[in-house]
Amino acid sequence: MVHFSDFDTRGYRMVDVATGYGQWVETYEQTVEDVMDLALLDDLTEPRWPSVRRAADLGCGTGRTAAWLRRNGVAATIDGVDLTPEMLARARARGAHDRLTEGDVRATGLDAGAYDLVIASLIDEHLPELRPFYDEAWRIAEPGAACVVVAFHPHFIMTTGMPTHFTSDTGESVAISTHVHLLSDHITAGLGAGWTLAEMREGVVDERWLAVKPKWERFRHHPVSVAMVWRKGT
């Protein structure tokens, strides 16, 4: 198993997920760049977003993903689940979800077989193991459903030694519990849960990235994130 500690070059104080995101909430929207995740969703050829009837947004955070779904034609019910009350409060104020629940993405409490879209963005690095997430996504998905996962690319974590982190209100850089999952770990976990991989796209440091982070020129062409579209067999 690969451990983040083998690559850590920052040595930031590390906190658990709920603590970290509870403190990051004030600046989260200004910190996470759309090119990290939303740009990859733009590039996917499936699913057909306007055809979604009911979506589960796991690790929904402040509602950025749900807002993107609304902008891209999803008029259906969107239910969000997140571990952090402060993030849920922001999502509630945003108003893109129909229902919001405080809970774990590995045990959501959502109805079985109820969703034709399960989506999760930038949460995988906080999970010690991937299989429980893919199992839960399978449980709540209806036959034929899509599961869209946007992940922090392991290559970038390993190359930079950079965890998911934020700047606290005292100016300290604080890391949130980070795990390295190889792409093969995702494939093994997804297939093991019963999913079929339908599409995968990797986002690299390109002109879009350099427009917002010019200091990343040294990482040009390195992959930063990856989007996977899974299908549940009928």
Short mmCIF file of the C-alpha atoms (twelve columns), coordinates in Angstrom:
data_MODEL
# 
_entry.id   MODEL 
# 
loop_
_atom_site.group_PDB 
_atom_site.id 
_atom_site.type_symbol 
_atom_site.label_atom_id 
_atom_site.label_alt_id 
_atom_site.label_comp_id 
_atom_site.label_asym_id 
_atom_site.label_seq_id 
_atom_site.Cartn_x 
_atom_site.Cartn_y 
_atom_site.Cartn_z 
_atom_site.pdbx_PDB_model_num 
ATOM 1   C CA . MET A 1   0.000   0.000  0.000   1 
ATOM 2   C CA . VAL A 2   1.197   3.521  -0.849  1 
ATOM 3   C CA . HIS A 3   1.211   6.016  2.034   1 
ATOM 4   C CA . PHE A 4   1.172   9.791  1.714   1 
ATOM 5   C CA . SER A 5   3.826   10.075 4.428   1 
ATOM 6   C CA . ASP A 6   6.294   8.513  1.971   1 
ATOM 7   C CA . PHE A 7   5.924   11.576 -0.282  1 
ATOM 8   C CA . ASP A 8   5.118   14.429 2.100   1 
ATOM 9   C CA . THR A 9   7.432   17.386 1.429   1 
ATOM 10  C CA . ARG A 10  5.411   20.008 3.314   1 
ATOM 11  C CA . GLY A 11  5.226   18.692 6.859   1 
ATOM 12  C CA . TYR A 12  2.033   20.601 7.563   1 
ATOM 13  C CA . ARG A 13  0.070   19.882 10.713  1 
ATOM 14  C CA . MET A 14  -2.657  17.439 9.669   1 
ATOM 15  C CA . VAL A 15  -6.237  17.387 10.910  1 
ATOM 16  C CA . ASP A 16  -9.217  15.114 10.283  1 
ATOM 17  C CA . VAL A 17  -11.699 15.773 7.495   1 
ATOM 18  C CA . ALA A 18  -14.529 17.305 9.535   1 
ATOM 19  C CA . THR A 19  -12.169 19.592 11.442  1 
ATOM 20  C CA . GLY A 20  -10.308 20.653 8.321   1 
ATOM 21  C CA . TYR A 21  -13.276 21.454 6.143   1 
ATOM 22  C CA . GLY A 22  -15.066 23.104 9.026   1 
ATOM 23  C CA . GLN A 23  -12.163 25.561 9.274   1 
ATOM 24  C CA . TRP A 24  -11.614 25.875 5.503   1 
ATOM 25  C CA . VAL A 25  -15.234 26.732 4.704   1 
ATOM 26  C CA . GLU A 26  -14.708 30.507 4.794   1 
ATOM 27  C CA . THR A 27  -12.142 30.484 1.969   1 
ATOM 28  C CA . TYR A 28  -12.903 27.176 0.206   1 
ATOM 29  C CA . GLU A 29  -14.699 28.713 -2.764  1 
ATOM 30  C CA . GLN A 30  -11.790 31.082 -3.407  1 
ATOM 31  C CA . THR A 31  -9.186  28.319 -3.086  1 
ATOM 32  C CA . VAL A 32  -10.400 25.381 -5.191  1 
ATOM 33  C CA . GLU A 33  -9.998  26.186 -8.882  1 
ATOM 34  C CA . ASP A 34  -12.736 25.125 -11.300 1 
ATOM 35  C CA . VAL A 35  -10.102 23.654 -13.607 1 
ATOM 36  C CA . MET A 36  -9.403  21.027 -10.939 1 
ATOM 37  C CA . ASP A 37  -12.802 19.370 -11.194 1 
ATOM 38  C CA . LEU A 38  -15.524 21.266 -13.049 1 
ATOM 39  C CA . ALA A 39  -13.430 21.540 -16.210 1 
ATOM 40  C CA . LEU A 40  -13.141 17.748 -16.268 1 
ATOM 41  C CA . LEU A 41  -16.908 17.416 -15.936 1 
ATOM 42  C CA . ASP A 42  -17.186 19.762 -18.935 1 
ATOM 43  C CA . ASP A 43  -14.999 17.380 -20.950 1 
ATOM 44  C CA . LEU A 44  -16.980 14.191 -20.294 1 
ATOM 45  C CA . THR A 45  -19.111 12.776 -23.102 1 
ATOM 46  C CA . GLU A 46  -21.451 11.008 -20.700 1 
ATOM 47  C CA . PRO A 47  -23.739 10.878 -18.881 1 
ATOM 48  C CA . ARG A 48  -26.302 13.063 -20.653 1 
ATOM 49  C CA . TRP A 49  -26.814 15.503 -17.804 1 
ATOM 50  C CA . PRO A 50  -30.300 16.785 -18.787 1 
ATOM 51  C CA . SER A 51  -31.614 13.217 -18.733 1 
ATOM 52  C CA . VAL A 52  -30.768 12.698 -15.035 1 
ATOM 53  C CA . ARG A 53  -33.881 12.038 -12.954 1 
ATOM 54  C CA . ARG A 54  -32.420 11.840 -9.429  1 
ATOM 55  C CA . ALA A 55  -28.844 12.509 -8.340  1 
ATOM 56  C CA . ALA A 56  -26.852 11.792 -5.192  1 
ATOM 57  C CA . ASP A 57  -24.035 14.286 -4.610  1 
ATOM 58  C CA . LEU A 58  -21.660 12.573 -2.176  1 
ATOM 59  C CA . GLY A 59  -19.205 14.755 -0.302  1 
ATOM 60  C CA . CYS A 60  -21.223 17.680 -1.605  1 
ATOM 61  C CA . GLY A 61  -19.288 20.357 0.283   1 
ATOM 62  C CA . THR A 62  -20.469 23.899 -0.403  1 
ATOM 63  C CA . GLY A 63  -22.578 22.790 -3.361  1 
ATOM 64  C CA . ARG A 64  -20.163 23.620 -6.199  1 
ATOM 65  C CA . THR A 65  -20.853 20.332 -7.995  1 
ATOM 66  C CA . ALA A 66  -24.618 20.607 -7.585  1 
ATOM 67  C CA . ALA A 67  -24.522 24.152 -8.944  1 
ATOM 68  C CA . TRP A 68  -22.577 22.878 -11.969 1 
ATOM 69  C CA . LEU A 69  -25.190 20.150 -12.490 1 
ATOM 70  C CA . ARG A 70  -27.957 22.770 -12.442 1 
ATOM 71  C CA . ARG A 71  -26.097 24.917 -14.986 1 
ATOM 72  C CA . ASN A 72  -25.714 21.884 -17.225 1 
ATOM 73  C CA . GLY A 73  -29.323 20.928 -17.444 1 
ATOM 74  C CA . VAL A 74  -29.978 18.754 -14.399 1 
ATOM 75  C CA . ALA A 75  -33.464 19.796 -13.314 1 
ATOM 76  C CA . ALA A 76  -33.970 16.602 -11.334 1 
ATOM 77  C CA . THR A 77  -33.838 16.052 -7.599  1 
ATOM 78  C CA . ILE A 78  -30.309 16.387 -6.191  1 
ATOM 79  C CA . ASP A 79  -29.664 15.004 -2.701  1 
ATOM 80  C CA . GLY A 80  -26.387 15.952 -1.019  1 
ATOM 81  C CA . VAL A 81  -24.415 14.193 1.714   1 
ATOM 82  C CA . ASP A 82  -21.438 15.651 3.552   1 
ATOM 83  C CA . LEU A 83  -19.594 15.001 6.800   1 
ATOM 84  C CA . THR A 84  -19.104 18.655 7.733   1 
ATOM 85  C CA . PRO A 85  -21.967 20.767 9.151   1 
ATOM 86  C CA . GLU A 86  -20.284 24.031 8.146   1 
ATOM 87  C CA . MET A 87  -20.036 22.917 4.519   1 
ATOM 88  C CA . LEU A 88  -23.659 21.777 4.551   1 
ATOM 89  C CA . ALA A 89  -24.712 25.203 5.810   1 
ATOM 90  C CA . ARG A 90  -23.040 26.810 2.781   1 
ATOM 91  C CA . ALA A 91  -24.646 24.291 0.448   1 
ATOM 92  C CA . ARG A 92  -28.036 24.962 2.031   1 
ATOM 93  C CA . ALA A 93  -27.620 28.696 1.471   1 
ATOM 94  C CA . ARG A 94  -26.637 28.065 -2.138  1 
ATOM 95  C CA . GLY A 95  -29.902 26.236 -2.774  1 
ATOM 96  C CA . ALA A 96  -28.836 23.819 -5.515  1 
ATOM 97  C CA . HIS A 97  -29.856 20.695 -3.561  1 
ATOM 98  C CA . ASP A 98  -33.328 19.433 -2.745  1 
ATOM 99  C CA . ARG A 99  -32.209 17.629 0.404   1 
ATOM 100 C CA . LEU A 100 -29.006 17.744 2.441   1 
ATOM 101 C CA . THR A 101 -27.889 15.119 4.945   1 
ATOM 102 C CA . GLU A 102 -24.953 15.059 7.335   1 
ATOM 103 C CA . GLY A 103 -23.271 11.703 6.854   1 
ATOM 104 C CA . ASP A 104 -20.414 9.578  5.584   1 
ATOM 105 C CA . VAL A 105 -20.074 8.845  1.867   1 
ATOM 106 C CA . ARG A 106 -19.424 5.206  2.785   1 
ATOM 107 C CA . ALA A 107 -22.710 4.901  4.697   1 
ATOM 108 C CA . THR A 108 -25.017 7.616  3.447   1 
ATOM 109 C CA . GLY A 109 -28.345 6.393  4.745   1 
ATOM 110 C CA . LEU A 110 -29.863 7.198  1.339   1 
ATOM 111 C CA . ASP A 111 -32.432 4.850  -0.179  1 
ATOM 112 C CA . ALA A 112 -31.157 1.787  -2.037  1 
ATOM 113 C CA . GLY A 113 -31.519 1.792  -5.809  1 
ATOM 114 C CA . ALA A 114 -32.934 5.328  -5.828  1 
ATOM 115 C CA . TYR A 115 -30.514 7.295  -8.032  1 
ATOM 116 C CA . ASP A 116 -29.630 7.269  -11.716 1 
ATOM 117 C CA . LEU A 117 -26.598 9.475  -11.022 1 
ATOM 118 C CA . VAL A 118 -24.128 9.214  -8.155  1 
ATOM 119 C CA . ILE A 119 -21.421 11.868 -8.256  1 
ATOM 120 C CA . ALA A 120 -18.458 12.598 -5.980  1 
ATOM 121 C CA . SER A 121 -15.752 15.191 -6.508  1 
ATOM 122 C CA . LEU A 122 -12.393 15.555 -4.763  1 
ATOM 123 C CA . ILE A 123 -13.130 13.307 -1.814  1 
ATOM 124 C CA . ASP A 124 -11.193 10.143 -2.593  1 
ATOM 125 C CA . GLU A 125 -7.917  11.350 -1.073  1 
ATOM 126 C CA . HIS A 126 -9.648  11.541 2.304   1 
ATOM 127 C CA . LEU A 127 -10.728 7.885  2.283   1 
ATOM 128 C CA . PRO A 128 -8.317  5.290  3.703   1 
ATOM 129 C CA . GLU A 129 -9.908  2.662  1.425   1 
ATOM 130 C CA . LEU A 130 -11.911 3.128  -1.771  1 
ATOM 131 C CA . ARG A 131 -13.989 -0.043 -1.862  1 
ATOM 132 C CA . PRO A 132 -16.510 1.051  0.830   1 
ATOM 133 C CA . PHE A 133 -17.293 4.179  -1.184  1 
ATOM 134 C CA . TYR A 134 -17.817 2.268  -4.435  1 
ATOM 135 C CA . ASP A 135 -19.957 -0.307 -2.593  1 
ATOM 136 C CA . GLU A 136 -22.185 2.423  -1.152  1 
ATOM 137 C CA . ALA A 137 -22.487 4.156  -4.514  1 
ATOM 138 C CA . TRP A 138 -23.553 0.815  -6.014  1 
ATOM 139 C CA . ARG A 139 -26.116 0.283  -3.256  1 
ATOM 140 C CA . ILE A 140 -27.910 3.588  -3.816  1 
ATOM 141 C CA . ALA A 141 -27.702 3.459  -7.637  1 
ATOM 142 C CA . GLU A 142 -30.485 2.044  -9.781  1 
ATOM 143 C CA . PRO A 143 -29.704 -0.391 -12.641 1 
ATOM 144 C CA . GLY A 144 -28.159 1.508  -15.542 1 
ATOM 145 C CA . ALA A 145 -27.087 4.399  -13.313 1 
ATOM 146 C CA . ALA A 146 -23.879 6.365  -13.782 1 
ATOM 147 C CA . CYS A 147 -21.327 6.994  -11.051 1 
ATOM 148 C CA . VAL A 148 -19.045 9.956  -11.782 1 
ATOM 149 C CA . VAL A 149 -15.912 10.297 -9.659  1 
ATOM 150 C CA . VAL A 150 -13.469 13.208 -9.889  1 
ATOM 151 C CA . ALA A 151 -10.280 12.384 -7.997  1 
ATOM 152 C CA . PHE A 152 -7.039  14.091 -6.997  1 
ATOM 153 C CA . HIS A 153 -4.516  12.417 -9.327  1 
ATOM 154 C CA . PRO A 154 -2.014  10.246 -7.410  1 
ATOM 155 C CA . HIS A 155 0.791   11.327 -9.725  1 
ATOM 156 C CA . PHE A 156 0.489   14.941 -8.612  1 
ATOM 157 C CA . ILE A 157 0.340   14.091 -4.927  1 
ATOM 158 C CA . MET A 158 3.404   11.870 -5.260  1 
ATOM 159 C CA . THR A 159 5.360   14.303 -7.447  1 
ATOM 160 C CA . THR A 160 4.729   17.424 -5.379  1 
ATOM 161 C CA . GLY A 161 4.414   15.855 -1.938  1 
ATOM 162 C CA . MET A 162 1.472   18.209 -1.441  1 
ATOM 163 C CA . PRO A 163 -1.562  17.166 0.605   1 
ATOM 164 C CA . THR A 164 -4.988  18.726 0.417   1 
ATOM 165 C CA . HIS A 165 -4.479  21.816 2.550   1 
ATOM 166 C CA . PHE A 166 -5.735  25.291 3.390   1 
ATOM 167 C CA . THR A 167 -4.536  28.437 5.116   1 
ATOM 168 C CA . SER A 168 -6.050  28.946 8.555   1 
ATOM 169 C CA . ASP A 169 -7.247  32.293 9.864   1 
ATOM 170 C CA . THR A 170 -3.899  32.595 11.671  1 
ATOM 171 C CA . GLY A 171 -1.961  32.139 8.422   1 
ATOM 172 C CA . GLU A 172 -0.880  28.553 9.127   1 
ATOM 173 C CA . SER A 173 -0.901  26.003 6.312   1 
ATOM 174 C CA . VAL A 174 -2.954  23.054 7.575   1 
ATOM 175 C CA . ALA A 175 -3.263  19.677 5.843   1 
ATOM 176 C CA . ILE A 176 -6.418  17.565 5.801   1 
ATOM 177 C CA . SER A 177 -5.970  13.812 6.150   1 
ATOM 178 C CA . THR A 178 -4.669  12.716 2.733   1 
ATOM 179 C CA . HIS A 179 -4.315  9.241  1.226   1 
ATOM 180 C CA . VAL A 180 -2.717  8.260  -2.062  1 
ATOM 181 C CA . HIS A 181 -4.834  6.010  -4.292  1 
ATOM 182 C CA . LEU A 182 -3.304  4.760  -7.517  1 
ATOM 183 C CA . LEU A 183 -5.572  4.717  -10.556 1 
ATOM 184 C CA . SER A 184 -5.397  0.935  -10.387 1 
ATOM 185 C CA . ASP A 185 -6.814  1.167  -6.849  1 
ATOM 186 C CA . HIS A 186 -9.857  2.953  -8.246  1 
ATOM 187 C CA . ILE A 187 -10.234 0.426  -11.042 1 
ATOM 188 C CA . THR A 188 -9.909  -2.524 -8.674  1 
ATOM 189 C CA . ALA A 189 -12.383 -1.054 -6.179  1 
ATOM 190 C CA . GLY A 190 -14.900 -0.014 -8.822  1 
ATOM 191 C CA . LEU A 191 -14.835 -3.306 -10.676 1 
ATOM 192 C CA . GLY A 192 -14.951 -5.202 -7.396  1 
ATOM 193 C CA . ALA A 193 -18.117 -3.368 -6.412  1 
ATOM 194 C CA . GLY A 194 -19.742 -4.334 -9.704  1 
ATOM 195 C CA . TRP A 195 -19.264 -1.158 -11.738 1 
ATOM 196 C CA . THR A 196 -18.186 -1.055 -15.399 1 
ATOM 197 C CA . LEU A 197 -15.831 1.741  -16.423 1 
ATOM 198 C CA . ALA A 198 -17.352 3.723  -19.298 1 
ATOM 199 C CA . GLU A 199 -15.037 6.753  -19.590 1 
ATOM 200 C CA . MET A 200 -11.914 8.224  -17.994 1 
ATOM 201 C CA . ARG A 201 -10.254 11.589 -18.539 1 
ATOM 202 C CA . GLU A 202 -7.144  13.002 -16.912 1 
ATOM 203 C CA . GLY A 203 -6.710  16.726 -16.381 1 
ATOM 204 C CA . VAL A 204 -3.162  18.007 -16.866 1 
ATOM 205 C CA . VAL A 205 -1.475  21.306 -16.110 1 
ATOM 206 C CA . ASP A 206 -2.200  23.214 -19.313 1 
ATOM 207 C CA . GLU A 207 -2.864  26.802 -20.321 1 
ATOM 208 C CA . ARG A 208 -6.100  26.832 -18.322 1 
ATOM 209 C CA . TRP A 209 -4.167  25.893 -15.192 1 
ATOM 210 C CA . LEU A 210 -1.299  28.279 -15.858 1 
ATOM 211 C CA . ALA A 211 -3.745  31.143 -16.268 1 
ATOM 212 C CA . VAL A 212 -4.702  30.749 -12.602 1 
ATOM 213 C CA . LYS A 213 -1.446  29.296 -11.251 1 
ATOM 214 C CA . PRO A 214 1.465   30.628 -13.355 1 
ATOM 215 C CA . LYS A 215 3.973   29.323 -10.777 1 
ATOM 216 C CA . TRP A 216 3.000   25.808 -11.858 1 
ATOM 217 C CA . GLU A 217 4.858   26.149 -15.165 1 
ATOM 218 C CA . ARG A 218 7.334   23.550 -13.888 1 
ATOM 219 C CA . PHE A 219 4.424   21.075 -13.725 1 
ATOM 220 C CA . ARG A 220 3.252   21.662 -17.296 1 
ATOM 221 C CA . HIS A 221 1.711   18.461 -18.749 1 
ATOM 222 C CA . HIS A 222 1.644   16.713 -15.348 1 
ATOM 223 C CA . PRO A 223 -1.762  15.197 -14.493 1 
ATOM 224 C CA . VAL A 224 -3.513  16.850 -11.538 1 
ATOM 225 C CA . SER A 225 -6.952  15.254 -11.458 1 
ATOM 226 C CA . VAL A 226 -8.907  12.474 -13.120 1 
ATOM 227 C CA . ALA A 227 -12.584 11.896 -13.898 1 
ATOM 228 C CA . MET A 228 -14.102 8.416  -14.173 1 
ATOM 229 C CA . VAL A 229 -17.579 7.509  -15.347 1 
ATOM 230 C CA . TRP A 230 -18.857 4.144  -14.154 1 
ATOM 231 C CA . ARG A 231 -22.037 2.311  -15.150 1 
ATOM 232 C CA . LYS A 232 -24.166 -0.087 -13.164 1 
ATOM 233 C CA . GLY A 233 -25.302 -3.007 -15.290 1 
ATOM 234 C CA . THR A 234 -28.985 -3.550 -15.911 1 
# 
